[in-house]
């Protein structure tokens, strides 16, 4: 049951990100317009991360799940989804550009997806916690 809920959450988040792209007038494979500002991308990335974190936290509380597991899976899913969809505010961030310049686009995507899979695995199959217990 838990996997179904997270699966539907990831699909919903994917559609929300695609809707955001369409609302901004971008195509999925289009290039970034020149008027994008780095601070705007960081603000969007921070906002979506915090909203996703809050949604997972509230869902865990209301459904009786362990918060730590829900956060690991939710943040891992957000990282994987952002890597696959590659919104400009994620893929064009200075840290991602640095890593892409260092090892290339495909290797960066592979590394992010590997990290995402590890986070989801930790959330589903271990008892690791955030902070002290």
ZAMI-540825 format. One record per residue (C-alpha): residue number from 1; chain; z, y, x. Coordinates in nm, 4 decimals, padded with zeros to 6 digits. Example, Ala and Ser with C-alpha at 12.3 -4.5 7.8 and 13.67 -1.06 7.14 Angstrom:
// residues 2
  num  chaine        pz        py        px
    1       A   00.7800  -00.4500   01.2300
    2       A   00.7140  -00.1060   01.3670
// end
This chain:
// residues 133
  num  chaine        pz        py        px
    1       A   00.0000   00.0000   00.0000
    2       A   00.0922   00.2389   00.2802
    3       A  -00.2432   00.1908   00.4515
    4       A  -00.4288   00.2706   00.1281
    5       A  -00.2376   00.5952   00.0879
    6       A  -00.3121   00.7028   00.4443
    7       A  -00.6722   00.5951   00.4100
    8       A  -00.7198   00.8116   00.1018
    9       A  -00.5398   01.0969   00.2769
   10       A  -00.7788   01.0787   00.5723
   11       A  -01.0812   01.0741   00.3412
   12       A  -00.9448   01.3745   00.1514
   13       A  -00.8892   01.5628   00.4741
   14       A  -01.2440   01.4803   00.5877
   15       A  -01.3863   01.6247   00.2670
   16       A  -01.1661   01.9325   00.3013
   17       A  -01.2961   01.9925   00.6546
   18       A  -01.6551   01.9429   00.5437
   19       A  -01.5980   02.1821   00.2523
   20       A  -01.4582   02.4384   00.4953
   21       A  -01.7742   02.4052   00.7041
   22       A  -01.9960   02.4430   00.3988
   23       A  -01.7954   02.7434   00.2794
   24       A  -01.8474   02.9114   00.6152
   25       A  -02.2228   02.8508   00.5830
   26       A  -02.2510   02.5993   00.8652
   27       A  -02.4441   02.2786   00.8779
   28       A  -02.2675   01.9706   01.0028
   29       A  -02.4848   01.9607   01.3147
   30       A  -02.5337   02.3380   01.3489
   31       A  -02.4460   02.5484   01.6501
   32       A  -02.1531   02.7871   01.6519
   33       A  -02.2283   03.1492   01.5551
   34       A  -02.1713   03.4111   01.8221
   35       A  -01.9110   03.6045   01.6181
   36       A  -01.6411   03.3361   01.6452
   37       A  -01.3268   03.4554   01.8132
   38       A  -01.0986   03.2222   02.0143
   39       A  -00.7850   03.3518   01.8407
   40       A  -00.9342   03.2724   01.4991
   41       A  -01.0053   02.9132   01.6023
   42       A  -00.6533   02.8683   01.7383
   43       A  -00.5096   03.0161   01.4187
   44       A  -00.7145   02.7781   01.2023
   45       A  -00.6237   02.4791   01.4212
   46       A  -00.2541   02.5683   01.4076
   47       A  -00.2629   02.6276   01.0323
   48       A  -00.4392   02.3023   00.9479
   49       A  -00.2100   02.1096   01.1826
   50       A   00.1017   02.2611   01.0241
   51       A  -00.0264   02.2040   00.6703
   52       A  -00.1119   01.8423   00.7523
   53       A   00.2276   01.7929   00.9133
   54       A   00.4040   01.9405   00.6091
   55       A   00.1976   01.7266   00.3690
   56       A   00.2768   01.4070   00.5578
   57       A   00.6448   01.5055   00.5832
   58       A   00.6719   01.5749   00.2085
   59       A   00.4805   01.2586   00.1191
   60       A   00.7140   01.0524   00.3368
   61       A   01.0195   01.2042   00.1683
   62       A   00.8929   01.1646  -00.1862
   63       A   00.7658   00.8071  -00.1392
   64       A   01.0615   00.6839   00.0655
   65       A   00.8714   00.6147   00.3883
   66       A   01.0181   00.6587   00.7322
   67       A   00.9258   01.0094   00.8445
   68       A   00.8599   00.9098   01.2043
   69       A   00.6056   00.6476   01.1084
   70       A   00.4328   00.8790   00.8623
   71       A   00.4108   01.1567   01.1228
   72       A   00.2658   00.9291   01.3911
   73       A   00.0008   00.7956   01.1536
   74       A  -00.0743   01.1337   00.9977
   75       A  -00.1127   01.3212   01.3258
   76       A  -00.3153   01.0375   01.4764
   77       A  -00.5448   01.0402   01.1739
   78       A  -00.5836   01.4194   01.1998
   79       A  -00.6775   01.3917   01.5675
   80       A  -00.9289   01.1138   01.5013
   81       A  -01.0830   01.2920   01.2051
   82       A  -01.1120   01.6190   01.3955
   83       A  -01.2795   01.4343   01.6818
   84       A  -01.5350   01.2685   01.4558
   85       A  -01.6147   01.5798   01.2486
   86       A  -01.5855   01.8196   01.5467
   87       A  -01.5088   02.1460   01.3661
   88       A  -01.5647   02.4476   01.5897
   89       A  -01.1977   02.5490   01.5921
   90       A  -01.1103   02.2073   01.7374
   91       A  -01.4076   02.1169   01.9566
   92       A  -01.4639   02.4656   02.0999
   93       A  -01.0985   02.5321   02.1871
   94       A  -01.0495   02.6196   02.5538
   95       A  -00.8583   02.2973   02.6283
   96       A  -01.1268   02.0811   02.4698
   97       A  -01.4013   02.2772   02.6470
   98       A  -01.2205   02.2307   02.9785
   99       A  -01.1937   01.8550   02.9267
  100       A  -01.5540   01.8346   02.8029
  101       A  -01.6687   02.0224   03.1115
  102       A  -01.4663   01.7900   03.3332
  103       A  -01.5638   01.4490   03.1901
  104       A  -01.8387   01.5188   02.9331
  105       A  -01.8585   01.5241   02.5530
  106       A  -01.8770   01.1493   02.4952
  107       A  -01.5887   01.0691   02.7296
  108       A  -01.3764   01.3440   02.5712
  109       A  -01.4460   01.2078   02.2233
  110       A  -01.3633   00.8560   02.3434
  111       A  -01.0370   00.9775   02.4986
  112       A  -00.9367   01.1650   02.1818
  113       A  -01.0218   00.8645   01.9622
  114       A  -00.8258   00.6343   02.1934
  115       A  -00.5256   00.8676   02.1740
  116       A  -00.5645   00.8795   01.7964
  117       A  -00.5703   00.4982   01.7731
  118       A  -00.2609   00.4729   01.9924
  119       A  -00.0760   00.7225   01.7703
  120       A  -00.1670   00.5290   01.4541
  121       A  -00.0675   00.2000   01.6207
  122       A   00.2681   00.3477   01.7273
  123       A   00.3290   00.4660   01.3713
  124       A   00.2443   00.1323   01.2140
  125       A   00.3862  -00.1211   01.4578
  126       A   00.6715   00.0345   01.6588
  127       A   01.0024   00.2079   01.5987
  128       A   00.9419   00.5105   01.8237
  129       A   01.0958   00.8298   01.6905
  130       A   01.0468   01.2029   01.7182
  131       A   01.3598   01.3603   01.8653
  132       A   01.7093   01.2158   01.8771
  133       A   01.8340   00.9793   01.6069
// end
